[in-house]
Amino acid sequence: MRVPTTLYPRVVRGGSWDDDPDRLRSAARVASEAAWKDQDPQIPQSIWYHTDALGVGFRVVRPLVEPSADEKVTKWEKTEPEQLDPP
């Protein structure tokens, strides 16, 4: 894993509500910039507050077809790892 050594630029992915259709995909990327935080009223400024980055947000994703109850249990439900017996 590489640890960043600078604050900017970072990568924002996925396109925005204002992009053309060809940019509305998870592979779409844009570099962040310090100007996105110009209006942050917090002191110190938040790492998450981007008032001037109008295209930055989150996406809600759901499956096209709802999985069956068995598929949900198999893929979605949290299970605890098996405990090994002490030697």
C-alpha positions in Angstrom: 0.0 0.0 0.0 1.3 3.4 -0.9 0.7 6.2 1.7 0.1 9.7 0.2 2.7 12.4 1.0 0.7 15.3 -0.3 -2.9 16.5 0.2 -3.5 17.3 -3.5 -4.2 16.0 -6.0 -6.3 13.0 -5.0 -8.6 11.1 -7.2 -12.4 11.5 -7.4 -14.2 8.8 -9.4 -17.5 8.2 -11.0 -18.5 11.4 -12.8 -21.0 13.9 -11.5 -24.7 14.8 -12.1 -23.5 17.5 -14.5 -21.3 15.3 -16.7 -22.0 13.9 -20.1 -23.2 10.3 -20.3 -19.7 9.0 -21.3 -18.3 10.3 -18.0 -21.0 8.6 -15.8 -19.0 5.5 -15.0 -16.8 4.2 -12.2 -13.7 4.5 -14.5 -14.2 8.3 -14.8 -11.6 10.1 -12.8 -10.7 13.8 -12.0 -7.9 15.2 -9.8 -8.9 17.1 -6.7 -7.7 20.6 -6.0 -7.4 22.9 -3.0 -9.9 25.4 -4.5 -12.6 22.9 -3.7 -12.3 23.9 0.0 -12.3 27.7 -0.5 -15.6 28.2 1.3 -15.1 25.7 4.2 -16.1 27.6 7.3 -14.5 25.2 9.7 -11.2 25.9 11.5 -9.3 23.7 11.0 -10.8 22.9 7.6 -12.3 19.4 7.3 -10.9 16.8 5.0 -14.5 16.0 3.9 -16.0 19.5 3.4 -16.0 20.3 -0.3 -18.5 23.2 -0.9 -16.9 24.2 -4.2 -16.7 20.6 -5.5 -20.3 20.5 -6.8 -19.7 17.2 -8.7 -18.3 15.3 -5.7 -20.8 13.1 -3.8 -21.7 9.4 -3.6 -23.5 6.9 -5.6 -26.2 4.5 -4.4 -25.9 1.1 -6.1 -28.4 -1.7 -6.1 -28.7 -5.0 -8.0 -31.0 -5.0 -11.0 -32.7 -8.1 -9.7 -33.1 -8.6 -5.9 -31.1 -11.7 -4.8 -32.9 -14.6 -3.3 -32.9 -15.2 0.4 -30.3 -17.9 0.1 -28.1 -15.6 -2.0 -28.4 -12.9 0.6 -27.3 -15.2 3.4 -24.4 -16.6 1.3 -23.1 -13.2 0.0 -24.3 -10.5 2.3 -24.7 -11.7 5.8 -21.8 -11.2 8.1 -20.4 -14.4 9.5 -17.8 -14.8 12.2 -14.6 -16.7 11.2 -14.4 -20.2 12.6 -12.6 -20.3 15.9 -9.7 -22.7 16.1 -9.4 -24.9 19.1 -6.4 -24.0 21.2 -3.5 -26.5 21.0 
